[in-house]
Amino acid sequence: MNLLDFPARGKILRIEGDFAVFNPANSTYELHLAFKKCQPPAISDHMVSVIIRAKARKVWTVPSGGNFVTPIFGTPKIIQGRIKYLDDSTMVVQAGVPIIISLPKDDKAYDLINGPLVVPSQVNATIFPGATLELAPEPAKV
């Protein structure tokens, strides 16, 4: 299993400067995601697969709550959901949409009052501005 095994499905509604406005499937979200490191995506009226990445400023384990991204319209600031994948530097959180989150290096950035980071614990992460989107690689043809 690797990080690219967690693409987000949805539509690219529009391009606004260096940001793509992404609407994940089965949601009303309009996430503003940078694409500076990749080719500008095309606006799509059909579903596409993308990889969403963010960098955590602070991470908490939480006892309960829903899976969400806030704000619903705009640049993501808070991500909450269940951990689907975890390694030493990265986690994938299912927050209504799968998001790859780079973990902070500073131990002071963690508040693990409700247990350690493990799959499938519930977490809440405040992220730095600049979450990104890139088109997911096409699956291998069999």
C-alpha positions in Angstrom: 0.0 0.0 0.0 1.3 3.5 -0.8 0.0 7.0 -0.7 -1.2 7.0 -4.3 -3.7 4.3 -3.3 -5.9 7.0 -1.9 -7.2 9.2 -4.7 -10.1 11.6 -4.2 -12.9 11.4 -6.8 -14.8 14.5 -7.9 -15.1 17.4 -10.4 -12.9 20.4 -11.1 -15.4 23.2 -11.2 -13.2 26.1 -12.2 -9.7 27.5 -12.1 -9.0 30.7 -10.1 -5.4 31.8 -10.6 -3.1 29.2 -9.1 -6.0 27.3 -7.5 -8.4 24.7 -8.8 -11.9 24.6 -7.2 -12.5 20.8 -6.5 -15.9 19.4 -5.6 -15.4 15.9 -4.1 -18.0 13.3 -5.1 -21.1 13.1 -2.9 -20.4 16.5 -1.2 -21.1 20.2 -1.6 -17.5 21.1 -0.8 -15.7 23.5 -3.1 -12.1 23.1 -2.0 -9.6 25.6 -3.3 -6.4 23.7 -3.9 -3.1 24.9 -5.4 -1.6 23.1 -8.4 1.7 25.0 -8.7 3.8 21.8 -9.0 1.7 20.2 -11.8 0.0 21.0 -15.1 -3.1 23.0 -14.6 -6.0 20.6 -14.4 -8.9 20.9 -16.9 -12.4 21.9 -15.8 -14.4 18.6 -15.7 -18.1 17.9 -16.0 -17.2 14.2 -15.3 -15.5 12.6 -12.3 -11.7 12.7 -12.1 -9.2 11.2 -9.6 -6.9 13.6 -7.8 -4.4 13.4 -5.0 -4.9 16.0 -2.3 -1.9 16.9 0.0 -1.7 19.1 3.0 0.9 19.9 5.8 -0.3 19.7 9.4 0.5 22.5 11.9 -1.1 20.7 14.9 -2.6 17.2 15.3 -5.0 16.0 18.0 -6.6 12.6 18.6 -10.3 13.0 19.3 -12.7 10.7 20.9 -15.6 11.1 18.4 -17.0 13.4 15.8 -17.6 13.4 12.1 -15.4 13.4 9.0 -15.1 16.9 7.6 -13.0 19.6 6.0 -13.5 23.3 7.0 -14.3 25.6 5.5 -16.7 23.9 3.1 -16.0 26.7 0.5 -12.3 27.8 0.2 -8.8 26.8 1.2 -8.9 23.9 3.8 -7.9 24.9 7.3 -9.1 22.0 9.5 -9.3 18.3 8.5 -11.0 15.7 10.8 -11.6 12.1 10.1 -10.2 8.5 10.5 -6.7 7.6 9.7 -6.6 5.2 6.7 -2.8 5.0 6.3 0.1 6.0 8.6 3.9 6.0 8.4 6.6 8.0 10.2 6.0 11.2 8.3 2.6 11.0 6.7 -1.0 10.0 7.3 -4.0 9.7 5.0 -7.2 10.9 6.7 -10.7 10.1 5.4 -12.4 13.4 6.0 -15.3 13.1 3.6 -12.5 12.9 1.0 -9.1 11.2 1.4 -6.3 13.7 2.2 -2.6 13.0 2.5 -1.2 14.9 5.4 2.5 15.5 6.1 3.0 15.2 9.9 4.8 17.9 12.0 8.4 17.1 13.1 8.0 18.9 16.4 6.6 16.8 19.3 4.9 19.9 20.7 2.6 19.9 17.6 0.8 16.8 18.9 -2.0 16.5 21.5 -2.7 12.8 21.8 -4.9 12.9 24.9 -7.2 10.3 23.3 -4.5 7.8 22.4 -1.7 7.5 19.9 -1.9 8.0 16.1 -2.9 4.6 14.8 -5.1 3.3 12.0 -8.2 3.8 12.3 -8.1 6.4 15.1 -10.0 9.7 14.8 -7.9 12.8 14.4 -8.2 16.5 13.9 -5.5 18.4 12.1 -5.0 22.2 11.7 -3.1 22.6 8.4 -0.9 25.2 6.9 -2.3 27.2 4.0 -1.5 25.8 0.6 -3.2 22.4 0.3 -2.5 21.0 -3.1 -4.1 19.0 -5.8 -2.5 16.9 -8.6 -4.2 14.5 -11.1 -3.9 10.9 -9.9 -1.9 8.5 -12.1 -4.0 6.4 -14.4 -4.5 2.8 -13.1 -2.5 0.2 -14.9 -4.2 -1.5 -17.8 -4.7 -5.2 -17.3 
